[in-house]
Amino acid sequence: MAIIAQLSDTHIAAGRGGTVADDSGPVRALRAAVAGLLSLPARPDAVVITGDLTEHGLPAEYARLHALLSPLPMAVYPMPGNHDDRDNLRAAFGDHPAVSASGVRPQAPLQYAIDVAGVRLVCCDTTVDGAPHGAMDADRLAWLDATLAAAPDTPTVVATHHPPYPIGIRFIDDMRFLDPAGFEEIIGRHRQVVRVISGHVHRGSVGSVAGRVSTTCPSTYRQLFLDLTRPGRAAVTGEPAGFAVHLVTAGGDATTHFVPTGNYRPLMDVE
């Protein structure tokens, strides 16, 4: 069984001086999330971070992010979101073969597939330069189709920043994954896809794409207010930050847990 942890929307932010303060909210929140991951009795096999790693896409922000993630002993797989800069992300994580900028044209889509304990993790790039919404053009969709076709018998988790299903929060759906029909058609043709996981929403949700369970991850920093009215209020709440943990078996069964940030020790045994 593979255990894949998901962090999302860390939003590490530099101040006016161009440096990231040690006591800033996003830094303290990510430290807590990393500590929470390390406190799990079963350590994840890998961690994927589904976008909006930084607030402004600055080199200093990625450098601090890289340092904050360094206590994690497992592989960490970063992906871009609409707040990110692909080139600066690649430069900061140049030690990661799948992310390396070597031979890549500037601002090329950052997408790759890797093996995690016998399960495939396919990381897609849904970002659109200079825009908050998401999309996958014909080239990115062709890459996804070919990548999935290369391993039809391996249980696969597909990761995006923008969720390919409606959330119901007007503020988020205004920045949605535009025209996800092509993405959904490809997912529908590749039966080995057992889960589609996304960020962007700053809270956990569960939907479906082509009949597959699809989820969004809580932010390690701030959660968005659950206002399903129209037009609704765009606001953050005091709800706990968190992350997700996905369990995938060799037979293709998948389970997702949403975990609030913190080191929650057992209060008592129940057996």
N, C-alpha and C positions, 0 to 999 in steps of 0.2 A: 504494500500500500504506500502511495506517495502522500506526503503531507505538504501542501503548498500554502504558506502564509501570504496574505495580501495586505499591504499597506497602501494608503492612497491619500492624495491631496494633502501632502505634508506642508506645502507652502512656506518653505524656509525663506525668510525675507531679510534683505539688507536694509539698514537705515539710511538716513541722508548722507552719512559719511562713507557709504559704500561697504560697511562691515556688518556682519551679523552678530548681534549682541547675544552673549551667553544666556541672559535671563529673558530673552524674547519669548513670547508665547509659543510660536511654532517650534522653537528649539526645545523648550521644556516639555512640550507635548510629545515630540518625537523621542526624546530620551525616555519618557514614560512608556511609550509604545514598545521601544526596543527592550526595555526592562520587562515589560509584560510578556513579550515573545520568549525571552530567555527564562521566564519563570514557568513556562508550560512544562508539564511532566514529560511530554513527548515533543522533542525539538522538531520543528519543521525541517524538511529536506531542502527547501529553498524558499526565498522570499521574492515576490514580485511587487513592484511599486507602480500602480496604474495611473501615473500622470499627475500633473500639477505638483511636481517635486519642489519647485521654487515659486516665488511670487513674481519675480521679474526676469528670470532666465539669466541671471548674472553669474560670471565665473565664481565670485566670492560665495554666492549662495550654494552653488554645486559643490565647492570645496568643503564648506561646512557640512552639507548633507553627507558627503562621502565620509567625513570624519565621524559624524554621529552614527552612521551605520556600521562603523568598523568593529564594534564589539560583537556583531553577529558572526558566528562561526560558519554559517552556511552561505551558499552562493546567493547573491542579491541581484535581481534583474530589473533595471530601471526602464521605464517607458515614458515618452513625452505626453504632456497634456497641453491644453491651450495656453497655459501660463509659461510654458517651457521654451527654451531655445535648443534646438537639436544639436547644433555645433558645440555649444558650451557644455551640454550634457555629455556628448561624446568625449570631449576633451577631459572632463573630470573623471569619467569612468573608462579611460583609455586602457586600463589594466584588464578590462572585461572583453574577451575576444569577440563576443556577439555585438558589442556596442562600439568597438573601435572605429575611429574615423579613417583608418588607413585605406586609401584608394577610393574614398567616398566623396562624391561631389558635395559642395556646401549645401546645407539644409536639406539633404536627401532624406526621404522617409526613414525613420528608425524603426525597423521591424525585423524580427528574427524568431527562430524556433530552437528550443533546446530540450534535452531529455532530463527529467527529474524523477529518479527512482522508477524508471520504466513507464512513466507517463510523459506525454509530450505537452509542453507549454508553448503556445504560439502567440507571440506578442505583436499586435497590429498597431499601426500608426494611423489614428483618425484625426490628427490635428490639421487645421487649415491655417496657413500663414496669415497672421494679422487678424484672425477672427476667433470668437469664442465657441462657435458651433463646430461640429465634427462632420467628416465625410471621408469616403474612400473612393478615389477615382479608379478608372479602369485598370491602370497599372497596378495599383495596390490590391485590387480585387483579384487580378490575375495571379499576383504573387501568393495571395492567400489560398486560392484554388490549387495552385501547383504545390504549395507547401503541404496542404492537407492531403493531396493525392499521393504524396511521397511516402506516407506512412498510414495506410488505410486500416491497419489492424491494431494500431496503438491507441489506447484511450487518450483523448486530447482535451486540454483546456485552452480555450481561445480567450485572450485578454485584449480589451480595448480601453481607452480612456472614456469616450462618450458611450453611454449605454444605447444599444440598438432597439430599445423599446420605450414607450412613453412612461414617464414617471408620475405625471399628474400634478406636479408642482409647476405652475406657470413659468416662474423665473428660470427653472432648469430646462423645461421643455422648449423655451425660447432659444436655448443654446444646445439644442438636441443634435443627435446624429442625423444629418439631413439625408433623405432618400436612402434608407437602409435596405431597400428591397434586394439589391444585388448581393449584399452581405448575407441577408437571410436566405437567399436562394442557394448560395454556396454552402452555408452551414447545413441546410436541409439535405444537400447531396452527399455530405460526408458524415456517415452514421457514427464514426468513431468519436465525434465531438460530444462530450458528456456534460460540458458546462461552458457558458460564456460569462466572463467576469469583467466588471467595469468599475470605474471610479466616477469622478465628476459631480456626483449627487450629494456628497458630504452626509450620507446616511445610508444605512442598509435598506435594500429593497429586493424583492424577488419578482421576476417577470418571466417571459418566455420568448424565445426566438426560434422559429422553425420547429417548434415542439420540444426544444431543449430548455431546461431550467437556466435562467440567466439571473445574475445578481449584481448589485452594486455594493460597494464597501463603505463603511463609515470612514470619515476623515480622522487622521491621527490628531487633528487640531480642532476645528470647529464644525458643528453639525448645523445643517440648514433647518429652518423652521418648517414643520409639516403643515402647510396651509394649502388645502386642496380646493379652496374657493377660487372664483375668478373675479377680479384679476389676481387676488391673493397678495400677500405681503412677502417681500424678499427680505429675509432677516435670518440671523444666526440665533442659536439657542444656547442654553447652559447644559444641554444634554451631554452625557459622558462621551468622550472621544472613544475610538475603538479601531479594530481591524477585523479581518476575516481569516478563517482557516478552512481550507478545502481538502477533504480526504477523497482520494480516488484510488479504487482498487484496480488490480490487473484485469479484472473482468469487466471494468467500465462502470461500476457503481460509484456514485459521487454524493457526498454530503458536505454541506457548508454550515459552518458555525460563525456567528457574529460575537466577538469578544470585546467587552468594554475594557478600556485601558486601565491598568492597575494590577497589582500583585494580590490577587484574591486567594488567600490560603484556605484550605478546607476548614470548616468550622467543626465538623464532626463526621465520623464514619457512619454510613447508613446501612451497612451490611453486618 
